[in-house]
Amino acid sequence: MSDLKFLEDMHINDKIVVDTIRRYSSDTIYFKDTESRFLWNNYEHARQLGVEKPDELIGKTDEDYFPKEFAEKARQVELEVMRTGKAVHNIEEELIIDEDNSKYYYASKYPLFDKHGNIVGTWGISRDITERKKLEKELERSYHKMELLARVDDLSGLYNRRYFYETLEKMASLYERRTDGSTFALLVLDVDDMTNVNDQYGQQNGDTVLRSIADLCVSNVRKEDTCFRTGGDEFAIVLLDIDKISAVGLAKKLVEMAANEPVIINGKREKVTISAGLAMFDRENLDLSDLLSRAERKLNKSKREGKNKVSF
C-alpha cells in the first residue's frame, strides 16, 4: 500500500494535520511577517497571551503582550534569523512577571519562506520550562545548602576542620603569588581548663561555653577573616592581609574580651579564659604543616606560662 493510499484510507490530509497541531499542541507555535506581526498562531499561544481565539492575535506584536525589554530581545533574534536565513534553536527566555516570579521558555525561531524561496518573515516554537527551572533552582539551593553543611560545625556554627585545611591551602596558594609583600596570619585558640568545665557543669553547659567563644571570635574579627572550630575546645582564625603587630593586637583583644565577659552557666556568671598562639605565613616556607606546628607551639607556650595569654 502506498503512503498516499494509506493517508487517504485514514482520511488524513494537510488540513487535518495543521488543525490538529494548531488546536492541541502544548507548545506555542506562531508565524510572523518581516515586521514581527503575527500572521498565524496556535491555541496554546493564544491562551498564553490571554486571548480566546488565535485569530485575535493577527497583526499584533510581542510588544502588545510582553514587557518592552522582552519583546525587543525577541525582535532582535528574528531580525538576525531573517538576515542570515538560519534558524536558532533552544534560546532560553526569561519573562519577569514581578520581582518574585518569572516564566521561562525554550524558543526556536526559523526563517519563513514564500513559494519562491524569499524570506517573508519568521516562525517559531516555544516551550514553557518554568517548572523545570524551578526544580533546577531548588536543586541548586539544596546542593549549596548541603555543601555549606559539609563545611560547618553543628555546635558552634563556625567552619569545621575540613574546611580549615581547604582554606589554608587556598590562602597559601594565593599569597605565594602575591608580589606586594602582604601575608596572612594563623591564630589558634584553646579554651583553658575545658575538662574542668565539663566535669563541674556537664557537657551541655560546656557546649554553651564553646558557643560563647565562637560568638566572641565571629563578633570581633574583621569581615575578611574566617573562624573555625578545629577540635573539641580548639579554634582557629585565618587573618588575611595583616602584619604581625596588627595580628598580635587582635589576638590580645580576643583573649582579654574572653576573660572579661563571663559566661552564664546554670544562672551564674563564670569566668572563662582562652590561650592563643600566633604564626605568620612565610612564602619562603610553603609547608603548611610547619605553619600549623609553629602556631600550636606558641599555643602550648601560652598554656605553660599560665594560660589566658597570647604567644607569638
N, C-alpha and C positions, 0 to 999 in steps of 0.2 A: 504494500500500500504506500503510495507517495505521501510526502509530508503534507502537500496541499489537500489531497483527498482526506487525509486524517483530520485536518483542521475543519474541512467542510462537514465531515461527519460529526465532529464535536460542536459544530455551529459556533466556531471561534473565528473572529476576524479582528482587524486592527482596531476598529471602533470599540469592540467589547474589551479588548486588552487595555486601550487607553482609558476608557471609562472606569474600568476596574482599578487601574493604578491611581487614577485621579480620586476616586471615592474612598479607597480602602488602604492606601499606603500610609504607614505610620511615620514615614519620613516626609519632610516638606519638599515639594517639587515646584519649581517656578520657571517661567520664561520671561525674558525682558528684552526691550529694544535697546538701541545704542545709547539712549538717554537713561537707561536703567529703570524704565517704566514697565510695570507689569503687563504682560500680554496674556499669560495663562498661568493659573495656579491650581494646585490640588486642594481638596477639602481640609487636609491637615494643616496646610499653610494658612488657610482662611481661619481655622479655629485658633491657631497660634496668634494671629493678629486680631482676634476678637471680632471677626466678620462671619456672618451667617453663610453666605454663598461666595464661592471663589470669584464669580464674575464681578462682584462689587469691588474687587481689587484692581481691575483693569484700568490702566492709566495712572495709577498711584505709584509712589516710590517708597523705598525704605524710610525716607525722612518723614513720611506721613504716619509712621507707626513706631519708629525706634528713635532713641536719642541721637542727636546730630553726630556725635563722635563715632558711634557705632555705624550709622548709615554711611558716613564719609569713608570709613575704612572699607566697607563692602564695595562702595563705588570705585575706590582706587584699585581694588583687586579686579573688578570687572573691566575697568579700562585697560589694565595690563593684559588680561585674557584676550580682549578684542585686538589689542596692539600686536600681540605675539601669535595669536591663533592657537595658543597652547593652554590646556586645562591645568588647573591647580587642584590638588587633592587634600582632603582632610585638614583644612585650616581650622585651628581651634579658635572659636569666637567666644568672647565673654560679654554677656549683656548684663550690665549692672542695673538691678531693679531699685535698690536703695543701698544704704551703707552696710546693711546686714545681709542682703540677698543678691545673688547673681544667678543667671541662667547660662549654661554652657552648651555649645553646639560644635559638631564637626561639620564643616561645609566644604563641598566640592563644587567648583564652577567650571563651565565649559563654554567654548565659543558656539554661537548659534549661526548656522549657515543656511542660506537660501538654496533653491534648487540649482543655482548657477555656481555655487561654491563661494559666494560672497558672505562675509561676516556681517550679520544684521542685528546682532545682539548677543546675549548670553543666556544660558540656562544653568540651573543648579539644583543640588540636593543637599539638604542639611538634616542632621540627626541630633536630637536632644540627648546630651550626655550628662545632664545636670546631676542625676542620681549617682552616676559613676564617679563624677568629680567629687561629690560629697563624700563618697566612700573612700576615694583616694586620699582626700584631705584628712578624714578621720583616721585612716590607717597611718598616715604620715605623723599625725599628732600622737597616736598611740606609740609609734616607733620612737619618736623623740622622747616621749614620757618614759618608755622602757629604758632608753639609752641613758636618760638622766638618772633614773632609779638605780641603774647599774653603777653609777658613779658616786652616789650619795649614801652617806652613813645614816641609817634609820634613826639612831638615837639622837645624834647631835644636829642633824640637818646639814652638816658640813660635807665636803667631798671626802671620799674614802681613800684608803691606802693605795688601791689600784690606780685611781686617777692621779694620786700624788706622784707616783712614779712616771706616769704618762706626761704629766705637766713638767716634771724636772727634765725629762728627755727633750721635750719640745722647747723649753726655755734654753737649755744648754745649746741646742742646735741653732736657735735664734741668735743668742748672744755671742756665740762663737764667730758669727759672720759680721757682727757689729764692728764698725770702724771708728765710732765716736767715743770709745773708751767707757761706755756705760756698762753696767753689770747688774746682777741681781743677788739677793741675799736669801739664805735659808735659815729660818728661825725655828727651832724645835722646842716644844714646851712639855712639861710634865707636871701633873698635879701632885703636890707634896703630900705624903702620908695618906695616899688614897686607900690603901689597905685598911688603915685605922678607921677611916670614914665609913667604909663598907661594914667593918666589924662592929662599929659602935652604933651606926644608924640604919644598917641594912642596905642592900643593893639598890632598892628603889630610890632611897634618898641619895645614894651615891650617884645614881643616874641624874638626879637633879643638879648635883654639883657639876657633873660633866657638861650638862646642857648650859649651865650658867657660864662656864668657862668658854664654851663655844660661842655663846651670845656676846661675851666680852670681846672676843677676838674679832668677830664679824663687825661689831659696832665701832671698833676703834682703829681698824686698819684703813688704808686708802682703797678706793674703788678698783684700782688696778692690781691690788694684792689678792691672793687666794688662800683661804684657810682650809685645813684638812684635819680630820681625826684619823690618825695613823695606827692607833692601837687602843688598848683598854683605857688608859688615862693619858695617852700621848697625843699631842697635837703638833702640827707643823704649819708654818706660814711661808709662802713664797712671796718675797718683796721685790717688785720689779723697779728697774731704773732708780737705783738708790745707792748712795755711798755708805761707807761703814759708819760714819758718825751719825747719819740720819737713822740708819738701821738700828744702831745701839740705842738711840734715843727712843725709838718706837718700842723696842723690846723692853726697855726700862719702864716706859709708861704702862705697858700691859701688866708687868709684874707688880708695879705699885698699885694699879687700879684693882687688881685681883685681891691684894691684901687689904685694901681699904673699902671694899664693897662686900660685906658679909653675905653669905648665902642663907636663906631661910630654910631651916631643916627642923621638921616637927614643931613649927611655930617659933623656933629660936633662931637668933642671928648668930651664925657660926662663921668664924674667920677661916678662909681657905686661901692657901698660897700656892704659887707656881714657881718652878725653876725653869730657866731657859738657857739655851746655848745657840750662838750665832756663828755662821760661817759665810764668807763671801765667795761667789763663783769666780773661779780663776780660769780664764780662757787658755792659759798656758798648761792647765791640767784639766783635761776634759773627762776625767774619771769621776763619774757621779757617785760611786761608792766612796771615793775619797772625800767628796763634799759632805756626804751624809755622815761619814766617820768623824770628820772634823767638828761638825755641829753637835753630834752626840757626845764627843769627848768633852766639849765645852759644857754641855748639859750636865754630864757626870761631875765635872769640876764644881758647878754650882751646887750640886747635891752634897758633895763632900765638904764644901765650905759653909754649910749651914742652911742651904736652901733659900727660897724666896729672893733670888737674885738672878742676874744675867751674867754669863761669862762669854767672852768674845776674843 
